[in-house]
C-alpha cells in the first residue's frame, strides 16, 4: 500500500500504461475453437485396436493441430509461483476454478480467457506472493541476490532479466526489460523504497498474460514450410507443464537458449531427466486424478444405515491408496502400465483395512500390502476409489462401472439414452426378491430399446458385483448369491480378477491410454491428422515393455507434440 496526501492507496500497474491482463483479449481473439469430441469406436468403425497397425485401414498422413494459448490451471499457477519464489510461499488457492473439457483441465485451459473477477484474483495473488517474499529479508535476499540502494544498481536490471526469463519462460526483449525496470523505478520513487519498487515489478510480471498464459505460436518449420514447429523455448514450456505442471527450470531454459529442444533426441533426453525429478510424480498423478475422476468421490453421499463406514476420512484413504498404487507401479518402479490392472500390491491404512476386512494392526499411515493369490482384489478396478466412484448412494451400478471401462479404459463411446427414456431404475415388485443384476437383465437387456447400449456396459459391470457401493466385498445381494460372470468383447470372465485381466490384455487398452495422455499433454482432442502420431507412440510403448516413461518420452518427441499447423 502507498501513503500519499493523507490517503492510503495501491500503486496500480494499469496506471503505468503496462501490458495488463486486458491484453489477453487480443491474444485470444484468434484462438481456434475446441476440437470435436472423440469419435465413436464401434459398429464396424476403426477402433483404438487398429492403432497398432494390425487392424483397420491405413492411417492418414500426419497433419498437426493449430497452436493455441493455454491459461495456467490452478495447480500449474501454484507450482510455478513456488518454483519462482521458493517452496515456503503460500500460493493463493482462491483462484477461479478450472474448466474441464473432455475430461481434462488442460483442454479447458485452451478455451478460457480471464474474466474481470479472475483478473482481480490474479492481481491480488501477484501482490500477495510478492509481498510474502519482500516482507522477509532472508527470502528477499535469496530471490534478488543483492541489496541495491537504488534501482540504478546494475543488479536490479540483472534480477528483473533473470526472474522474468523464468516467469515468462523466455528471455525478455530489450524494450520489455526496459519497461519492467521502469516499473521498479516508478514504484520505488512513489514509495521512497528501492525494495518496494522491485517488489512491484515482481508482482506485475506475475500478472502479465506472458506468465498466466502459455504463449505458444510456433515458427515456420524450415524443413517443411507448410507447418510450424514450436520454438525451443516453447518446447521447454510444453515439456515442463507436461512433466512437472510447472515452469521450466534453469537447465531446461539453458537448453532452449542453445536451440537444443528443436531436436527429438534432445527432447527425449530432457524428458528422461525431468522424469527422474520428484516433481514429476505429483504432476503425473494429476493425469490419473483427472482421468479416473477422483475429485467426484468426496462430494458423493451414501446411505448412513447401509454404509456406516462411509466418511470423509475413508474417502481420503481411498484416494491415497489409488495414488500410491499408481505411483508405485508406473512412476517409482517404471513398470508395465498394464500392471495397473493386475498388480497385487496395495497400500492400506486402518480405514481401508476395516473396509476390506483385512485382519492385523494398521495405523493411519498406509502400509504396503500384497493381496494373496486367491484374493478377489487385483489392480485399480477393485480399489474402493474406483468402485465407489461409479456407484449410487444405496446400490452398486453395473451400468456406470461398465461404462467407465468402455469409455475411459478402451476409448469407446457410449451414446446417451434417447430423451424419452427414463434412466431411473424402478423399485422391485412387492414380494419379489431379486439381485440388482436380475433386475437389470430384465429392464436393460431384454428390452430392445435399452439393450443396444446396455449390452455394451452392463455385462462388463457385472464382473464387479462382488463389491458394494463403497467397495466392500460381498457374496450376496439382497440375500441371494452374487453372479459376477460377464463378457468383454467376446472374452468371458467369472469375477473381478478375470475382468481385470481381460481389460489388461484388450487390444484397445494401451492405445486408449496413449490417446488420453496425448489429449492431456497437448490440451486438445486429437484430430484425424494426429492419429498417426498416436499410433507411433502406442507402437513405441508396446515394443519397449509398456512403460509409462516410454509413453511420455515418445509423446514429447512425437510430431504431434512438436509441430503445429501453419
C-alpha positions as CSV (number, residue, x, y, z in Angstrom):
1,X,0.0,0.0,0.0
2,X,1.1,3.6,-0.6
3,X,0.6,6.6,1.7
4,X,0.1,9.8,-0.2
5,X,-1.7,13.1,0.6
6,X,-3.3,11.7,3.7
7,X,-4.8,8.7,1.8
8,X,-3.8,5.0,1.6
9,X,-3.9,3.5,-1.9
10,X,-2.1,0.9,-4.1
11,X,0.1,2.0,-6.9
12,X,-1.6,0.2,-9.8
13,X,0.2,-1.2,-12.8
14,X,-2.5,-0.1,-15.1
15,X,-1.7,3.4,-14.2
16,X,1.8,2.8,-15.6
17,X,0.4,2.0,-19.1
18,X,1.8,-1.5,-18.9
19,X,0.8,-4.6,-20.8
20,X,-2.0,-5.8,-18.5
21,X,-4.5,-8.6,-18.3
22,X,-6.8,-6.8,-20.7
23,X,-4.2,-7.6,-23.4
24,X,-5.2,-11.2,-23.1
25,X,-8.3,-10.5,-25.1
26,X,-6.2,-9.5,-28.1
27,X,-4.1,-12.6,-27.8
28,X,-7.1,-14.9,-27.5
29,X,-9.2,-13.4,-30.3
30,X,-7.6,-15.7,-32.9
31,X,-7.7,-18.8,-30.8
32,X,-9.2,-21.7,-32.7
33,X,-12.4,-23.3,-31.3
34,X,-12.3,-26.6,-29.4
35,X,-11.8,-29.8,-31.4
36,X,-14.8,-32.0,-32.0
37,X,-15.5,-34.7,-29.3
38,X,-13.9,-38.1,-29.7
39,X,-15.3,-40.3,-32.4
40,X,-17.1,-43.5,-31.7
41,X,-15.1,-46.7,-31.8
42,X,-17.7,-49.3,-32.6
43,X,-20.2,-50.7,-35.1
44,X,-17.6,-51.6,-37.7
45,X,-15.7,-48.3,-37.4
46,X,-12.0,-48.2,-36.7
47,X,-11.4,-48.9,-33.0
48,X,-8.4,-48.0,-31.0
49,X,-7.3,-51.6,-31.5
50,X,-6.4,-50.6,-35.1
51,X,-3.8,-48.1,-33.9
52,X,-1.1,-50.8,-33.5
53,X,-1.2,-51.1,-37.3
54,X,-2.6,-54.6,-37.4
55,X,-6.2,-53.7,-37.9
56,X,-8.2,-51.2,-39.9
57,X,-7.5,-49.1,-42.9
58,X,-4.2,-47.2,-43.3
59,X,-3.9,-44.1,-41.1
60,X,-3.9,-40.7,-42.9
61,X,-0.7,-38.7,-43.2
62,X,0.2,-36.7,-40.1
63,X,-1.3,-33.2,-40.0
64,X,-0.5,-31.1,-37.0
65,X,-3.1,-29.2,-34.9
66,X,-3.2,-25.5,-34.6
67,X,-1.2,-23.8,-31.9
68,X,-3.2,-22.1,-29.2
69,X,-2.9,-20.3,-25.8
70,X,-3.4,-22.2,-22.6
71,X,-4.2,-20.4,-19.4
72,X,-2.4,-21.9,-16.4
73,X,-4.5,-24.2,-14.4
74,X,-4.7,-23.7,-10.6
75,X,-2.1,-26.3,-9.9
76,X,0.2,-25.0,-12.6
77,X,-0.1,-21.5,-11.2
78,X,0.6,-22.6,-7.7
79,X,3.5,-24.8,-8.7
80,X,5.0,-22.1,-10.8
81,X,4.8,-19.5,-8.0
82,X,6.5,-21.8,-5.6
83,X,9.2,-22.7,-8.1
84,X,9.9,-19.0,-8.9
85,X,9.7,-17.6,-5.3
86,X,10.5,-20.5,-3.1
87,X,8.8,-23.5,-1.6
88,X,7.7,-21.7,1.5
89,X,5.5,-19.3,-0.4
90,X,1.8,-19.7,0.4
91,X,0.3,-19.8,-3.1
92,X,-3.2,-18.5,-3.3
93,X,-5.9,-21.1,-3.6
94,X,-8.9,-18.8,-4.1
95,X,-8.4,-18.5,-7.8
96,X,-11.1,-19.0,-10.5
97,X,-11.9,-22.7,-10.8
98,X,-10.5,-24.7,-13.7
99,X,-12.8,-25.7,-16.5
100,X,-12.7,-29.3,-17.5
101,X,-13.4,-30.2,-21.1
102,X,-13.3,-33.8,-22.4
103,X,-12.1,-34.9,-19.0
104,X,-9.1,-32.6,-18.6
105,X,-8.5,-29.1,-17.2
106,X,-5.6,-28.8,-19.7
107,X,-8.1,-28.9,-22.6
108,X,-10.4,-26.4,-20.8
109,X,-7.4,-24.1,-20.3
110,X,-7.2,-23.6,-24.1
111,X,-10.8,-22.2,-24.0
112,X,-10.9,-19.9,-21.1
113,X,-9.9,-16.2,-21.1
114,X,-9.5,-14.0,-18.0
115,X,-12.8,-12.8,-16.6
116,X,-13.0,-9.5,-14.7
117,X,-13.3,-11.5,-11.5
118,X,-10.3,-13.7,-12.4
119,X,-8.3,-10.6,-13.3
120,X,-8.9,-9.2,-9.8
121,X,-7.9,-12.5,-8.3
122,X,-4.7,-12.7,-10.2
123,X,-3.9,-9.1,-9.3
124,X,-4.4,-9.8,-5.6
125,X,-2.4,-13.0,-5.9
126,X,0.5,-11.3,-7.6
127,X,0.8,-8.7,-4.8
128,X,0.2,-11.3,-2.1
129,X,3.0,-13.7,-3.1
130,X,5.5,-10.8,-3.9
131,X,4.7,-9.3,-0.5
132,X,5.4,-12.5,1.3
133,X,8.9,-12.6,-0.2
134,X,9.8,-9.0,0.1
135,X,8.4,-8.8,3.7
136,X,11.1,-11.4,4.7
137,X,14.6,-10.1,4.4
138,X,16.2,-13.5,4.1
139,X,13.8,-14.7,1.4
140,X,14.2,-11.4,-0.5
141,X,18.0,-11.8,-0.5
142,X,17.7,-15.4,-1.7
143,X,15.5,-14.3,-4.6
144,X,17.2,-11.0,-5.6
145,X,20.7,-12.0,-4.7
146,X,21.7,-8.4,-3.8
147,X,20.6,-5.4,-1.7
148,X,20.7,-2.4,-4.0
149,X,20.3,1.1,-2.6
150,X,18.8,2.4,-5.8
151,X,17.1,1.0,-8.9
152,X,20.0,2.1,-11.0
153,X,22.2,-0.5,-9.4
154,X,23.0,-3.0,-12.2
155,X,21.9,-5.9,-10.1
156,X,18.3,-4.7,-10.3
157,X,18.3,-5.0,-14.1
158,X,20.1,-8.4,-13.8
159,X,17.4,-9.6,-11.4
160,X,14.5,-8.5,-13.5
161,X,16.0,-10.1,-16.5
162,X,16.7,-13.3,-14.7
163,X,13.3,-13.5,-12.9
164,X,11.3,-12.6,-16.0
165,X,13.1,-15.2,-18.1
166,X,11.9,-17.9,-15.6
167,X,8.4,-16.4,-15.1
168,X,7.7,-15.8,-18.8
169,X,9.6,-18.9,-19.9
170,X,11.6,-17.0,-22.4
171,X,14.1,-14.0,-22.5
172,X,12.8,-10.5,-22.5
173,X,13.4,-8.2,-25.4
174,X,15.4,-5.0,-24.6
175,X,12.2,-3.0,-24.8
176,X,10.4,-5.3,-22.4
177,X,13.3,-5.3,-20.0
178,X,13.5,-1.5,-20.0
179,X,9.8,-1.3,-19.4
180,X,9.9,-3.5,-16.3
181,X,12.9,-1.9,-14.8
182,X,11.0,1.4,-15.3
183,X,8.1,-0.2,-13.3
184,X,10.5,-0.8,-10.5
185,X,11.9,2.7,-10.8
186,X,8.5,4.4,-10.8
187,X,7.2,2.4,-7.8
188,X,10.5,3.0,-5.9
189,X,10.1,6.7,-6.4
190,X,6.4,6.6,-5.3
191,X,7.2,4.7,-2.1
192,X,10.7,6.1,-1.5
193,X,11.8,2.4,-1.2
194,X,14.0,0.6,-3.6
195,X,12.9,-2.9,-2.4
196,X,9.3,-1.9,-2.8
197,X,10.0,-0.9,-6.4
198,X,11.5,-4.4,-7.1
199,X,8.5,-6.0,-5.3
200,X,6.1,-4.2,-7.6
201,X,8.0,-5.4,-10.7
202,X,7.7,-9.0,-9.5
203,X,4.0,-8.6,-8.7
204,X,3.5,-7.1,-12.2
205,X,5.4,-9.8,-14.0
206,X,3.2,-12.4,-12.3
207,X,0.1,-10.6,-13.5
208,X,1.2,-10.4,-17.1
209,X,-0.5,-12.7,-19.7
210,X,3.0,-13.8,-20.6
211,X,3.0,-15.6,-17.2
212,X,-0.7,-16.5,-16.9
213,X,-0.8,-18.0,-20.3
214,X,1.4,-20.4,-22.1
215,X,2.0,-18.4,-25.2
216,X,2.9,-20.9,-27.9
217,X,2.7,-19.6,-31.5
218,X,5.4,-21.6,-33.2
219,X,7.7,-20.7,-36.1
220,X,7.8,-21.8,-39.7
221,X,9.5,-25.2,-39.9
222,X,12.5,-24.7,-42.2
223,X,12.3,-28.4,-43.3
224,X,8.6,-28.1,-44.2
225,X,7.2,-24.6,-44.7
226,X,3.6,-26.0,-44.8
227,X,3.7,-26.3,-41.0
228,X,5.2,-24.7,-37.9
229,X,7.5,-26.1,-35.3
230,X,7.3,-25.0,-31.7
231,X,10.4,-22.9,-30.8
232,X,13.0,-24.2,-28.5
233,X,11.6,-22.0,-25.6
234,X,8.1,-23.1,-26.4
235,X,9.2,-26.7,-26.2
236,X,10.7,-26.1,-22.8
237,X,7.4,-24.8,-21.6
238,X,5.4,-27.7,-23.1
239,X,7.8,-30.2,-21.5
240,X,7.7,-28.6,-18.1
241,X,4.0,-28.2,-17.9
242,X,3.5,-31.8,-19.1
243,X,6.0,-33.4,-16.8
244,X,6.1,-31.0,-13.8
245,X,2.9,-29.0,-14.1
246,X,5.2,-26.0,-13.5
247,X,7.5,-23.5,-15.2
248,X,10.8,-24.7,-16.7
249,X,13.9,-24.9,-14.6
250,X,17.2,-23.2,-15.5
251,X,18.6,-26.3,-17.1
252,X,15.7,-26.6,-19.4
253,X,15.8,-22.9,-20.3
254,X,19.5,-23.1,-20.9
255,X,18.9,-26.0,-23.3
256,X,16.3,-23.9,-25.0
257,X,18.7,-21.0,-25.3
258,X,21.1,-23.3,-27.2
259,X,18.3,-24.4,-29.6
260,X,18.6,-28.0,-28.4
261,X,14.9,-28.5,-28.0
262,X,14.3,-28.5,-31.7
263,X,15.7,-32.0,-31.9
264,X,13.6,-35.0,-31.0
265,X,16.5,-36.7,-29.4
266,X,17.3,-33.7,-27.2
267,X,13.6,-33.6,-26.2
268,X,13.8,-37.2,-25.2
269,X,16.9,-36.6,-23.1
270,X,15.4,-33.7,-21.3
271,X,12.2,-35.7,-20.7
272,X,14.1,-38.5,-19.1
273,X,16.0,-36.1,-16.9
274,X,12.7,-34.5,-15.8
275,X,11.0,-37.8,-15.1
276,X,13.8,-38.6,-12.6
277,X,12.9,-35.5,-10.6
278,X,10.4,-35.9,-7.7
279,X,8.3,-33.1,-9.2
280,X,7.2,-35.5,-12.0
281,X,5.5,-37.9,-9.6
282,X,3.0,-35.4,-8.2
283,X,2.5,-33.7,-11.6
284,X,1.8,-37.0,-13.4
285,X,-0.5,-38.2,-10.7
286,X,-2.6,-35.2,-11.7
287,X,-3.3,-37.0,-15.0
288,X,-4.6,-40.1,-13.2
289,X,-6.7,-38.0,-10.8
290,X,-8.5,-36.3,-13.7
291,X,-8.8,-39.4,-15.9
292,X,-10.3,-41.5,-13.1
293,X,-12.4,-38.6,-11.9
294,X,-11.2,-38.9,-8.3
295,X,-12.5,-35.4,-7.5
296,X,-16.0,-36.7,-7.8
297,X,-15.8,-39.1,-4.8
298,X,-15.7,-36.7,-1.9
299,X,-19.0,-34.9,-2.8
300,X,-20.9,-38.2,-3.0
301,X,-23.2,-39.3,-0.3
302,X,-24.0,-42.8,1.0
303,X,-26.9,-44.1,3.0
304,X,-25.7,-44.0,6.5
305,X,-27.6,-47.1,7.6
306,X,-26.4,-49.2,4.8
307,X,-22.8,-47.9,4.8
308,X,-21.8,-46.8,8.3
309,X,-18.1,-46.9,7.4
310,X,-18.5,-44.1,4.8
311,X,-16.8,-40.9,6.0
312,X,-14.6,-38.1,4.7
313,X,-11.6,-39.9,6.3
314,X,-12.4,-43.1,4.4
315,X,-12.6,-41.1,1.1
316,X,-9.2,-39.6,1.7
317,X,-7.9,-43.1,2.4
318,X,-9.4,-44.4,-0.8
319,X,-7.9,-41.7,-3.0
320,X,-4.5,-42.1,-1.3
321,X,-4.5,-45.8,-1.9
322,X,-5.3,-45.3,-5.6
323,X,-2.5,-42.7,-5.9
324,X,0.1,-44.9,-4.1
325,X,-0.7,-47.8,-6.4
326,X,-0.2,-45.7,-9.5
327,X,3.0,-44.1,-8.0
328,X,4.5,-47.4,-7.1
329,X,3.6,-49.3,-10.3
330,X,4.4,-46.9,-13.1
331,X,6.3,-43.9,-11.6
332,X,8.6,-45.3,-8.9
333,X,9.2,-48.7,-10.4
334,X,8.6,-47.6,-14.0
335,X,6.7,-50.9,-14.6
336,X,4.4,-52.1,-17.2
337,X,1.4,-49.7,-17.3
338,X,-0.9,-52.7,-17.8
339,X,0.1,-53.8,-14.4
340,X,-2.2,-51.1,-13.0
341,X,-5.0,-53.5,-13.7
342,X,-3.3,-56.6,-12.3
343,X,-0.9,-55.6,-9.5
344,X,-1.5,-57.3,-6.2
345,X,0.4,-54.6,-4.3
346,X,-1.7,-52.0,-2.5
347,X,-1.3,-49.6,0.5
348,X,-3.6,-50.0,3.4
349,X,-4.3,-47.9,6.5
350,X,-6.7,-48.6,9.3
351,X,-9.7,-47.2,7.4
352,X,-9.2,-49.4,4.3
353,X,-8.2,-52.5,6.3
354,X,-11.5,-52.2,8.1
355,X,-13.4,-51.7,4.9
356,X,-11.6,-54.5,3.1
357,X,-11.9,-56.9,6.0
358,X,-8.1,-57.3,6.3
359,X,-7.0,-58.6,9.8
360,X,-4.0,-57.2,11.5
361,X,-2.7,-54.0,13.1
362,X,-2.9,-50.9,10.8
363,X,-2.5,-47.3,11.6
364,X,-3.3,-44.0,9.9
365,X,-0.1,-44.4,7.9
366,X,-0.5,-46.6,4.8
367,X,1.4,-49.8,4.8
368,X,2.4,-51.8,1.7
369,X,0.3,-54.9,1.5
370,X,0.2,-57.8,-1.0
371,X,-3.1,-59.4,-1.9
372,X,-2.9,-63.2,-1.7
373,X,-3.3,-65.1,-5.0
374,X,-6.9,-66.1,-4.1
375,X,-8.0,-62.6,-3.1
376,X,-10.9,-61.2,-5.1
377,X,-8.9,-57.9,-5.5
378,X,-6.5,-57.1,-8.1
379,X,-5.4,-53.7,-9.5
380,X,-7.2,-50.4,-9.8
381,X,-10.6,-51.7,-10.8
382,X,-11.1,-53.3,-7.4
383,X,-10.0,-50.4,-5.3
384,X,-12.6,-48.6,-3.3
385,X,-11.9,-45.4,-5.1
386,X,-13.0,-46.7,-8.4
387,X,-15.8,-48.9,-7.1
388,X,-17.4,-46.1,-5.0
389,X,-16.9,-43.5,-7.7
390,X,-19.1,-45.5,-10.1
391,X,-22.0,-46.5,-7.8
392,X,-25.1,-45.0,-6.4
393,X,-26.0,-43.8,-2.8
394,X,-27.6,-47.1,-1.9
395,X,-26.8,-49.6,-4.7
396,X,-24.0,-50.5,-7.0
397,X,-24.2,-49.7,-10.7
398,X,-23.0,-52.3,-13.2
399,X,-24.0,-49.7,-15.8
400,X,-21.8,-46.9,-14.5
401,X,-18.9,-49.3,-13.9
402,X,-19.2,-50.9,-17.3
403,X,-19.5,-47.5,-19.0
404,X,-16.3,-46.4,-17.2
405,X,-14.4,-49.4,-18.5
406,X,-15.8,-49.0,-22.0
407,X,-15.2,-45.2,-22.3
408,X,-12.2,-44.4,-20.1
409,X,-10.1,-47.5,-20.4
410,X,-11.0,-48.6,-24.0
411,X,-11.9,-45.2,-25.6
412,X,-15.2,-46.5,-27.0
413,X,-18.1,-44.1,-27.0
414,X,-21.5,-44.9,-25.4
415,X,-24.3,-42.9,-26.8
416,X,-26.6,-41.1,-24.3
417,X,-30.1,-42.6,-23.9
418,X,-32.9,-41.2,-26.0
419,X,-34.6,-38.2,-24.5
420,X,-37.9,-40.1,-23.9
421,X,-36.2,-42.9,-21.9
422,X,-36.1,-42.6,-18.1
423,X,-32.8,-43.9,-16.6
424,X,-34.3,-44.3,-13.1
425,X,-34.5,-47.9,-12.0
426,X,-38.0,-48.6,-10.7
427,X,-38.3,-50.4,-7.3
428,X,-38.8,-54.1,-7.3
429,X,-42.3,-55.5,-7.3
430,X,-43.7,-56.1,-3.8
431,X,-42.9,-59.6,-2.6
432,X,-40.1,-60.2,-5.1
433,X,-36.5,-61.0,-4.1
434,X,-34.0,-60.2,-6.8
435,X,-30.4,-59.2,-7.1
436,X,-29.6,-56.0,-8.9
437,X,-28.3,-58.0,-11.7
438,X,-31.5,-59.8,-12.2
439,X,-33.5,-56.5,-12.3
440,X,-31.1,-55.0,-14.8
441,X,-31.2,-58.0,-17.0
442,X,-35.0,-57.7,-17.2
443,X,-35.1,-54.0,-17.7
444,X,-32.0,-53.3,-19.7
445,X,-31.0,-56.4,-21.6
446,X,-34.4,-57.9,-22.5
447,X,-35.9,-54.7,-23.9
448,X,-34.7,-53.8,-27.4
449,X,-34.9,-50.0,-26.7
450,X,-32.4,-50.4,-23.9
451,X,-30.3,-53.4,-24.9
452,X,-28.5,-51.8,-27.8
453,X,-26.5,-49.6,-25.3
454,X,-26.7,-51.6,-22.1
455,X,-25.4,-54.8,-23.6
456,X,-22.1,-52.9,-24.1
457,X,-21.9,-51.8,-20.4
458,X,-23.8,-54.0,-18.0
459,X,-22.1,-57.3,-18.8
460,X,-18.8,-55.6,-18.0
461,X,-20.0,-54.1,-14.8
462,X,-21.5,-57.4,-13.6
463,X,-17.9,-58.5,-13.1
464,X,-17.6,-56.1,-10.2
465,X,-20.8,-57.0,-8.4
466,X,-18.9,-58.8,-5.6
467,X,-18.2,-55.2,-4.4
468,X,-20.8,-53.0,-2.9
469,X,-21.3,-49.2,-3.4
470,X,-18.3,-48.3,-1.2
471,X,-16.0,-51.1,-2.3
472,X,-16.5,-53.7,0.4
473,X,-16.6,-57.3,-0.7
474,X,-19.8,-59.2,-0.5
475,X,-21.0,-62.7,-1.5
476,X,-24.8,-61.9,-1.6
477,X,-27.0,-59.2,-2.9
478,X,-30.5,-58.9,-1.3
479,X,-29.8,-62.3,0.4
480,X,-29.2,-64.0,-3.0
481,X,-25.7,-65.2,-4.2
482,X,-23.9,-62.7,-6.4
483,X,-23.3,-63.7,-10.0
484,X,-20.2,-61.9,-11.3
485,X,-20.0,-63.6,-14.7
486,X,-19.8,-61.3,-17.7
487,X,-18.3,-60.7,-21.1
488,X,-15.9,-58.1,-22.6
489,X,-16.0,-58.2,-26.4
490,X,-16.2,-61.9,-26.6
491,X,-13.9,-62.8,-23.6
492,X,-15.9,-64.3,-20.8
493,X,-15.0,-63.8,-17.2
494,X,-16.2,-65.1,-13.9
495,X,-15.2,-62.4,-11.4
496,X,-13.4,-59.1,-11.0
497,X,-9.9,-60.7,-11.3
498,X,-10.7,-62.2,-14.6
499,X,-12.4,-58.9,-15.8
500,X,-9.2,-57.0,-14.8
501,X,-7.1,-59.4,-16.9
502,X,-9.5,-59.1,-19.8
503,X,-9.1,-55.3,-19.7
504,X,-5.4,-55.6,-19.3
505,X,-5.0,-57.6,-22.5
506,X,-7.7,-55.9,-24.5
507,X,-6.3,-54.7,-27.9
508,X,-7.6,-51.2,-27.3
509,X,-6.3,-50.7,-23.7
510,X,-2.7,-49.4,-24.4
511,X,-3.7,-47.2,-27.4
512,X,-6.5,-45.7,-25.3
513,X,-4.2,-44.9,-22.5
514,X,-1.8,-43.3,-25.0
515,X,-4.7,-41.4,-26.6
516,X,-5.8,-39.9,-23.2
517,X,-2.2,-38.9,-22.2
518,X,-1.9,-37.3,-25.6
519,X,-5.0,-35.2,-25.0
520,X,-3.8,-34.3,-21.6
521,X,-0.3,-33.3,-22.9
522,X,-1.5,-31.3,-26.0
523,X,-4.5,-29.7,-24.4
524,X,-6.9,-30.7,-27.2
525,X,-8.9,-33.6,-28.5
526,X,-6.9,-35.2,-31.3
527,X,-7.8,-34.6,-35.0
528,X,-7.8,-37.2,-37.6
529,X,-4.4,-36.0,-38.9
530,X,-2.9,-36.8,-35.5
531,X,-3.8,-40.4,-35.5
532,X,-0.5,-41.4,-37.0
533,X,1.3,-39.7,-34.1
534,X,-0.7,-41.5,-31.5
535,X,-0.2,-44.8,-33.4
536,X,3.6,-44.2,-33.3
537,X,3.6,-43.5,-29.6
538,X,1.5,-46.7,-29.0
539,X,3.9,-48.8,-31.1
540,X,6.9,-47.5,-29.2
541,X,5.3,-48.2,-25.8
542,X,4.2,-51.7,-26.9
543,X,7.7,-52.5,-28.1
544,X,9.5,-51.2,-25.0
545,X,7.8,-53.0,-22.1
546,X,4.7,-50.9,-22.0
547,X,6.5,-48.5,-19.6
548,X,4.8,-45.2,-18.8
549,X,8.1,-43.4,-19.0
550,X,8.5,-44.5,-22.7
551,X,5.0,-43.3,-23.4
552,X,5.9,-39.8,-22.0
553,X,9.3,-39.5,-23.7
554,X,8.0,-40.7,-27.0
555,X,5.0,-38.4,-26.8
556,X,7.2,-35.5,-26.0
557,X,9.4,-36.3,-29.0
558,X,6.4,-37.0,-31.3
559,X,5.5,-34.8,-34.3
560,X,2.1,-34.2,-32.7
561,X,3.8,-32.6,-29.6
562,X,6.5,-30.7,-31.5
563,X,4.7,-29.3,-34.6
564,X,1.7,-27.0,-35.2
565,X,-0.4,-26.1,-38.2
566,X,0.8,-23.2,-40.3
